[in-house]
Amino acid sequence: MKNIGIAIAAPAGSALDDAALARGIARLEAQCCIVHNYYDSEARFQRFAGTDDARLAQVNAAAADPACQIVLMLRGQYGISRILPRMDFRKLADSGKLFVGYSDITAFHMALYQATGRISFAGPMMNGDFAREEPSEYTMSQFWDCMLGPTHAVRGSGVGNPQVDVQGTLWGGNLAMVNHLLGTPYWPQVEGGILFLEDIGEHPYRVERMLLQLHFAGVLDRQKAIVLGDFSGYRLSPHDNGYDFDAMLAFIRATVRVPVLTGLPFGHIKDLCTLPFGAQAHLVSDAEGFDLTASGYPTLP
């Protein structure tokens, strides 16, 4: 992995800790990467990593940098939605860059794929993954394994998962952001896909409501399978009276026609897999767990 050019862009939230950002950059440089940082901590605006103009300029500059092969997003949080209408997705796709991020960046993956069919990557970001004091070996190995290709495998397991053996387009990301784009020009019409979802801080009833919105819109029944990642960071109360994530999951499984699996190591967690959004994938599940294998996506040369 010598002399891989990595551009850092911040189209959404700002860095929480500039020292951590410097640590993450140094960690990549120690792996023989050449880092080009387009984020300027002095240019923060409100809760964002800069004004809308500045954040859009960061993405465009990172994509245009001939010395970089990967555009690594700084963090999610919120902000992509404000600049989606102004993004030149054809130009971004034609740059050939491997765009990586998750959470709020889900909207970018969806819009890029819808507009151009270009595959991007739901995976680690600079702020919460590469900049950790003790980065996850799993997250790092998943990232590089996926970037180098030509295929990429993720192993998962969950209680009560159905047996499946399906193939389809791999797509999805943060549930709130997926719902956010439903009915907009940025929504990719994926038929027979494998839909992966995660979220954080959303009570099970809110997760159920968002899943039902996708169900009512006919999205879920058009997929081959739904694979759920991490849904944590919420708090139950006595008022829930036994209604928890498992109760919600049982209801969803009884409501939709397609198999719903849990246990994907994806979401706002330390040990995070990398998933190529738009790649072809093969999902095989049995009593022991499941294997999700992606192929046919762009990789580092």
TORPA-650006 format. One line per field, with one value per residue (C-alpha): residue in one letter; x, y, z. Coordinates in steps of 0.25 Angstrom, whole numbers. Layout:
N
type: (a,...)
x: (X,...)
y: (Y,...)
z: (Z,...)
***
This chain:
301
type: (m,k,n,i,g,i,a,i,a,a,p,a,g,s,a,l,d,d,a,a,l,a,r,g,i,a,r,l,e,a,q,c,c,i,v,h,n,y,y,d,s,e,a,r,f,q,r,f,a,g,t,d,d,a,r,l,a,q,v,n,a,a,a,a,d,p,a,c,q,i,v,l,m,l,r,g,q,y,g,i,s,r,i,l,p,r,m,d,f,r,k,l,a,d,s,g,k,l,f,v,g,y,s,d,i,t,a,f,h,m,a,l,y,q,a,t,g,r,i,s,f,a,g,p,m,m,n,g,d,f,a,r,e,e,p,s,e,y,t,m,s,q,f,w,d,c,m,l,g,p,t,h,a,v,r,g,s,g,v,g,n,p,q,v,d,v,q,g,t,l,w,g,g,n,l,a,m,v,n,h,l,l,g,t,p,y,w,p,q,v,e,g,g,i,l,f,l,e,d,i,g,e,h,p,y,r,v,e,r,m,l,l,q,l,h,f,a,g,v,l,d,r,q,k,a,i,v,l,g,d,f,s,g,y,r,l,s,p,h,d,n,g,y,d,f,d,a,m,l,a,f,i,r,a,t,v,r,v,p,v,l,t,g,l,p,f,g,h,i,k,d,l,c,t,l,p,f,g,a,q,a,h,l,v,s,d,a,e,g,f,d,l,t,a,s,g,y,p,t,l,p)
x: (0,11,8,-7,-13,-24,-32,-40,-53,-63,-77,-84,-80,-67,-56,-59,-44,-34,-23,-30,-31,-16,-14,-22,-14,-1,-6,-10,4,11,4,11,-1,0,-11,-17,-26,-36,-43,-40,-43,-43,-54,-65,-79,-90,-90,-84,-70,-71,-81,-89,-80,-68,-72,-76,-63,-55,-62,-60,-45,-43,-49,-41,-27,-19,-10,-22,-29,-38,-47,-49,-60,-57,-70,-85,-94,-102,-100,-100,-114,-112,-102,-108,-115,-102,-93,-88,-90,-85,-72,-70,-73,-63,-52,-51,-49,-53,-62,-63,-72,-85,-96,-100,-91,-102,-109,-97,-96,-110,-110,-97,-102,-116,-110,-98,-98,-84,-81,-76,-73,-81,-69,-60,-58,-46,-52,-58,-50,-36,-34,-37,-27,-28,-33,-40,-32,-45,-49,-36,-34,-48,-45,-32,-38,-49,-41,-31,-42,-45,-56,-60,-66,-73,-77,-89,-98,-111,-122,-133,-128,-135,-127,-125,-117,-119,-112,-114,-109,-104,-109,-114,-107,-113,-128,-132,-124,-130,-144,-140,-138,-150,-158,-147,-139,-127,-134,-128,-138,-132,-140,-136,-126,-119,-123,-114,-118,-113,-116,-113,-121,-134,-144,-149,-163,-156,-148,-161,-168,-157,-157,-172,-170,-161,-171,-183,-175,-173,-158,-156,-164,-156,-143,-137,-133,-132,-119,-119,-107,-105,-117,-112,-112,-126,-133,-145,-155,-166,-176,-171,-177,-169,-168,-153,-144,-147,-162,-161,-153,-163,-174,-166,-162,-177,-181,-171,-170,-155,-145,-140,-126,-119,-104,-97,-85,-88,-93,-88,-79,-64,-63,-69,-69,-68,-79,-78,-91,-96,-87,-93,-94,-97,-103,-103,-109,-111,-112,-97,-97,-97,-87,-88,-79,-78,-72,-71,-67,-56,-43,-29,-20)
y: (0,10,24,23,37,40,53,57,65,69,71,70,72,78,71,69,69,75,67,54,58,60,47,40,47,43,28,28,34,23,13,20,28,42,50,63,70,79,82,95,95,110,111,104,110,108,93,90,88,101,109,101,107,103,89,87,92,82,71,76,79,65,59,67,64,55,50,44,31,31,42,39,47,54,51,50,57,66,75,67,70,84,83,71,80,86,74,70,55,52,60,53,39,42,46,31,33,23,31,26,29,26,32,45,41,31,42,44,29,29,41,37,24,29,39,31,17,19,10,17,11,11,10,17,32,40,46,34,22,26,36,27,26,11,8,-5,-15,-21,-7,-5,-19,-18,-4,-8,-22,-15,-4,-14,-24,-31,-37,-34,-42,-39,-49,-47,-54,-51,-59,-64,-61,-68,-77,-70,-71,-58,-49,-35,-21,-17,-3,5,11,20,17,32,37,26,30,45,43,34,41,51,52,45,32,20,10,-3,-15,-29,-23,-26,-14,-12,-2,4,16,21,28,24,17,4,10,21,10,2,15,17,3,3,16,8,-4,5,11,-3,-2,-14,-24,-21,-26,-40,-38,-27,-28,-19,-14,-7,0,5,18,19,18,10,14,8,13,4,-8,-19,-12,-13,-15,-30,-28,-18,-27,-39,-29,-25,-39,-43,-31,-31,-43,-42,-48,-39,-42,-36,-36,-28,-22,-8,5,15,4,2,-11,-6,-13,-7,-9,-5,2,-2,-15,-29,-37,-51,-53,-67,-70,-82,-85,-82,-68,-61,-58,-45,-45,-33,-33,-24,-11,-1,-3,3,0)
z: (0,-4,-9,-8,-9,0,0,12,10,19,12,25,40,45,53,68,71,63,70,67,52,52,59,48,37,43,44,29,26,34,25,13,9,4,10,4,14,8,22,29,44,44,33,42,40,50,52,39,33,26,18,7,-3,4,7,-8,-12,-3,-10,-24,-20,-15,-27,-36,-29,-39,-27,-20,-22,-10,-5,10,17,30,37,35,45,36,24,11,8,7,-5,-12,-23,-26,-28,-42,-40,-54,-52,-38,-44,-56,-46,-43,-29,-18,-9,5,17,24,33,26,14,11,3,-5,-9,-13,-21,-28,-32,-36,-45,-51,-46,-40,-28,-15,-2,11,21,31,32,37,50,57,51,46,57,69,79,77,64,61,54,48,42,36,30,24,18,11,7,0,-6,-12,-16,-26,-17,-2,8,21,32,41,50,58,66,58,44,33,23,10,-3,-11,-21,-24,-24,-10,-6,7,19,29,31,33,21,12,17,15,0,-3,-14,-18,-30,-23,-20,-27,-33,-28,-32,-26,-17,-4,5,17,28,41,50,64,75,69,78,72,69,61,54,51,46,36,32,30,21,12,12,9,-2,-8,-6,3,-4,-17,-10,-9,6,17,25,38,45,58,64,77,85,89,103,106,117,126,116,105,113,107,93,90,77,77,78,66,58,60,55,43,40,40,32,20,10,9,19,29,35,47,51,40,46,41,47,58,64,66,58,45,31,18,7,-7,-10,-24,-25,-28,-15,-11,2,8,22,31,46,48,42,28,18,9,-3,-12,-26,-38,-32,-35,-27,-25,-37)
***
